[in-house]
Amino acid sequence: MATALTRKDFVSDQEVRWCPGCGDYAILAQVQKTMPEFGIEPHKVVFISGIGCSSRFPYYMNTYGFHTIHGRAPAIATGLKVTRPDLDVWVVTGDGDGLSIGGNHLIHVLRRNVDLKILLFNNRIYGLTKGQYSPTSEVGKITKSTPAGSVDFPFNPITVALGAHATFVARSVDVEQKHLGEMLKRAHEHRGASFLEILQNCNIFNDGAFNDLSDKGIKADHQLVLEHGKPLIFGKNRDKGIRMVGMRPEVVTLGQNGVTEKDLVVHDETNLALAFMLGNFEAPMPTPVGVFYAVSRPTYDNAMNQQLEEAKAKQGPGDLAKLLQKGDTWSVN
Amino acid sequence: MQLTGMQFTAESALAGNDIATLPDFPAEIRAPAGTLAGVSGFQLNFSSSEIFTAGDEPNVLVAMNPAALKANLEDVPPNGLIIVDREAFTDANLKRAGYTSNPLSDHSLDKYQVIEVDVTKLTTLALHGLGLNNRAVFRCRNMFVLGMLSWLYQRPTQSTIQYLEGRFKKTPDVLEANLRAFKSGYNYGETTEMFASSYEVPAAKIKPGLYRNITGNAATALGFVAAAVKSGRPLFLGSYPITPASDVLHELSALKNFPVYTFQAEDEIAGVASAVGAAFGGAIAITTTSGPGMNLKEEAIGLAVKVELPPVITDVQRAGPSTGMPTKPEQADLLMAMYGRHGESPIPIIAAATPADCFECAYEAVRIAVKYMTPVVLMTDGQLANGAEPWLLPDADKLPEIKVEFRTDPNGFMPYSRDEKTLARPWAIPGTPGLEHRLGGITGENLTGNISYSPANHELMIRIRARKVAGIAQEIPPTEVFGDPNGGDLVVLGWGSTFGPIREAVKQAREKGRKVSHIHLRYLNPLPRDLADQLRKFKQVMVAEMNMGQLLKMIRADYLIDAVGFNKIQGRPFKVSELVTRIDRALEG
């Protein structure tokens, strides 16, 4: 590269059309700011999305982009990545696109471990269709389509991804710019399907859904920042922690009843059981953000290309004339 | 039974006969043996002259049990030869097949030549001393019958012996058993006096060249590989297994070194979607399916129409609606391919006429797709897919050119600028410096593709895409008329797998002096430019199809020609005799 890349290299000439105040702006800004750090030129990068507010994302990136159909981005991205492993392929989806209409493709792309960076913007509402509940909305949610409250039990994106045996599962928050940047970097570093849930505020239809994680005054008491090899500590005064009582986690206060750091659970990104436990945390437990799980497993695209290479090495490159004449042939004179 | 049929076909092909086959088997993998539903049949027509169909009426029927006899007897002409396994006609089997008395003894078969052979007993004796259990012995009965038939028709046996040696390489005892059963059957035919004579069917007078026997699905797979090789791009297949299309996936999965990527997707939608993604990246991208899967793929096909990427969608049609009859052919997906997507969404459609023709059609589908930057639908059906015929091998070097040129020049690049002649937009693949752009399903502005809700622009884009697809007609060859190119009393118009029976029926009717001709369409959208004029030369136009009249609707709607339909929707091909009768009726008014 002749000159270092900057944020501007990744900003397209298209006017951004999300509602003013939408959490998507913060995510876009952070992605555009982080991309230059990867050192990959824009023409080697592809953003693929489905349908929904989040899926407008590719239009705003000055890379290759493909705004496709509802829920199918992971499948389209798979076809591209498998045949073009040289490209840096990202999938942008939402809670409806990725977990409702496209739920099937999402779990399969995760279990296959296709080398894609998947950003799932979770605002727990349908924005583009004007405010119906989504598969991550809480039970009882009052929306236009559920005036008496939703009776639908929601998905938890983190445990869905873990259940599909994703090899990288992380969570961040739209306005937590520094943390989000770190998570984008981790997701990008990972070889295989990286699943990053980004909690995102829809200020029109579900405003304040994640206030406890974003408001300066209170977030420290609700956010548990996961760091590999470090004890699970949170709270404004960094005095709260997670301790196991038998097989069950509980919140303890350091210094009370003789609790010290040594009593706390130490985060281990390679421990699937721990990741599941943390993924299932809900109030009064804090909400974990960071990398829940990160392990190495062969990627689908790599394995497939390897099979092609091996076939070529063993049988030689394909010979069309020979192939056509395979099997029993006979001559008619 | 399918295996026996395939081997006998291979032997006949090697004997230089023209061949046509019609495998007919239940959708259930293990349908109850001995019941009518469980009958698995294989019909083969071989001849010393050119033939077009697997035949209306078999001269020889081999029935391994009462159910097989009952299911097929109505097709056997009087004095036809029926070979049965006598031991299989037990009380239990007769009951299972719905017989109240044994047809072998109640004189109901008197008008046929019935040959009763104790196949099971003879096979058991032939395999005596090999130490096989009863089940393994029972499985070799087919080879005994194949040997018998091979003698009856003086088939070369070497290819079957080689085939068995390859198939059972790892189980020498099973190989020995099959070989013994096969040879015993052959010798049994020779030494017993049961058959009045053996038949020698000399080689057919067919076009000189190198031949091999091929099924439609195998030919389809090879056509795609050839197209990819010729274009210098990798082939990518995204597919979900479905009867009767799965063999294309199987064939291609074995050709990784070409290179061929095969992605067995999580569902039909992912199959086509992955192909769209691969096409975006510059691969020759295809997906294969049958009717139920075609329904599911339509939204993604519409996306490819809108963003003008070139995946090829193969619909190996089967009898519907819904699950229908998965192993039986039908032609009822034509209007779905034409109009099955929302919005104005024209797409080129090509249909193969015979198993070997699947090769050319698959190749042509790719050629058109990449030349015009449009998805293309290739239509075959279950009969073509599993049927076989001799294939005059094309010279790999002489296949038509498929030129793939990716845009590389950033100067003045616009994603939806167009080639003047074809109206194709540039294929600008990710990884090319300076061509970064965004594709999407939302209506885009002409040239730039930027999101646009301008009413006039929306109509402009729809008209441009329609003009592009219609413009393909410029290179469709003139319509070939079999019969009277200058017109006559009647023309039978067909498409797809009905080629064989229509051609044979028209031939027979012409031999009787009828002024009837045959036009068979490969290009269904756009239709050939001269088609309307050709049809108007005839007093009557009859469209024969295995549906309720889908091409008929298109012809009537596009040309205002008062064509009539001849339709059969039974999951079985037309019989030549049915068509001849219908032609006679049309001409006798």
Interface residues (C-beta under 8 A of the other chain):
Chain A: S12 Q14 E41 P42 H43 K44 V46 I48 I51 P58 Y59 M61 N62 T63 Y64 G65 F66 H67 T68 I69 R72 A75 I76 A77 T78 G79 L80 K81 V82 T83 R84 D86 L87 N104 H105 H108 M304 Q307 L308 A311 K312 K314 Q315 G316 P317 G318 L320 A321 L323 L324 Q325 K326 G327 D328 T329 W330 S331 V332 N333
Chain B: A10 A13 L14 G16 S159 A203 I206 K207 P208 G209 L210 Y211 R212 N213 L222 V225 A226 V229 K230 P234 F236 G238 L255 K256 N257 F258 P259 V260 Y261 F263 A265 E266 D267 I269 A270 A273 S274 A275 V276 G277 A278 A279 F280 G281 G282 A283 A285 E299 A300 L303 V307 L393 P394 D395 A396 D397 I429 P430 G431 T432 P433 G434 L435 E436 H437 R438 L439 G440 G441 I442 N450 I451
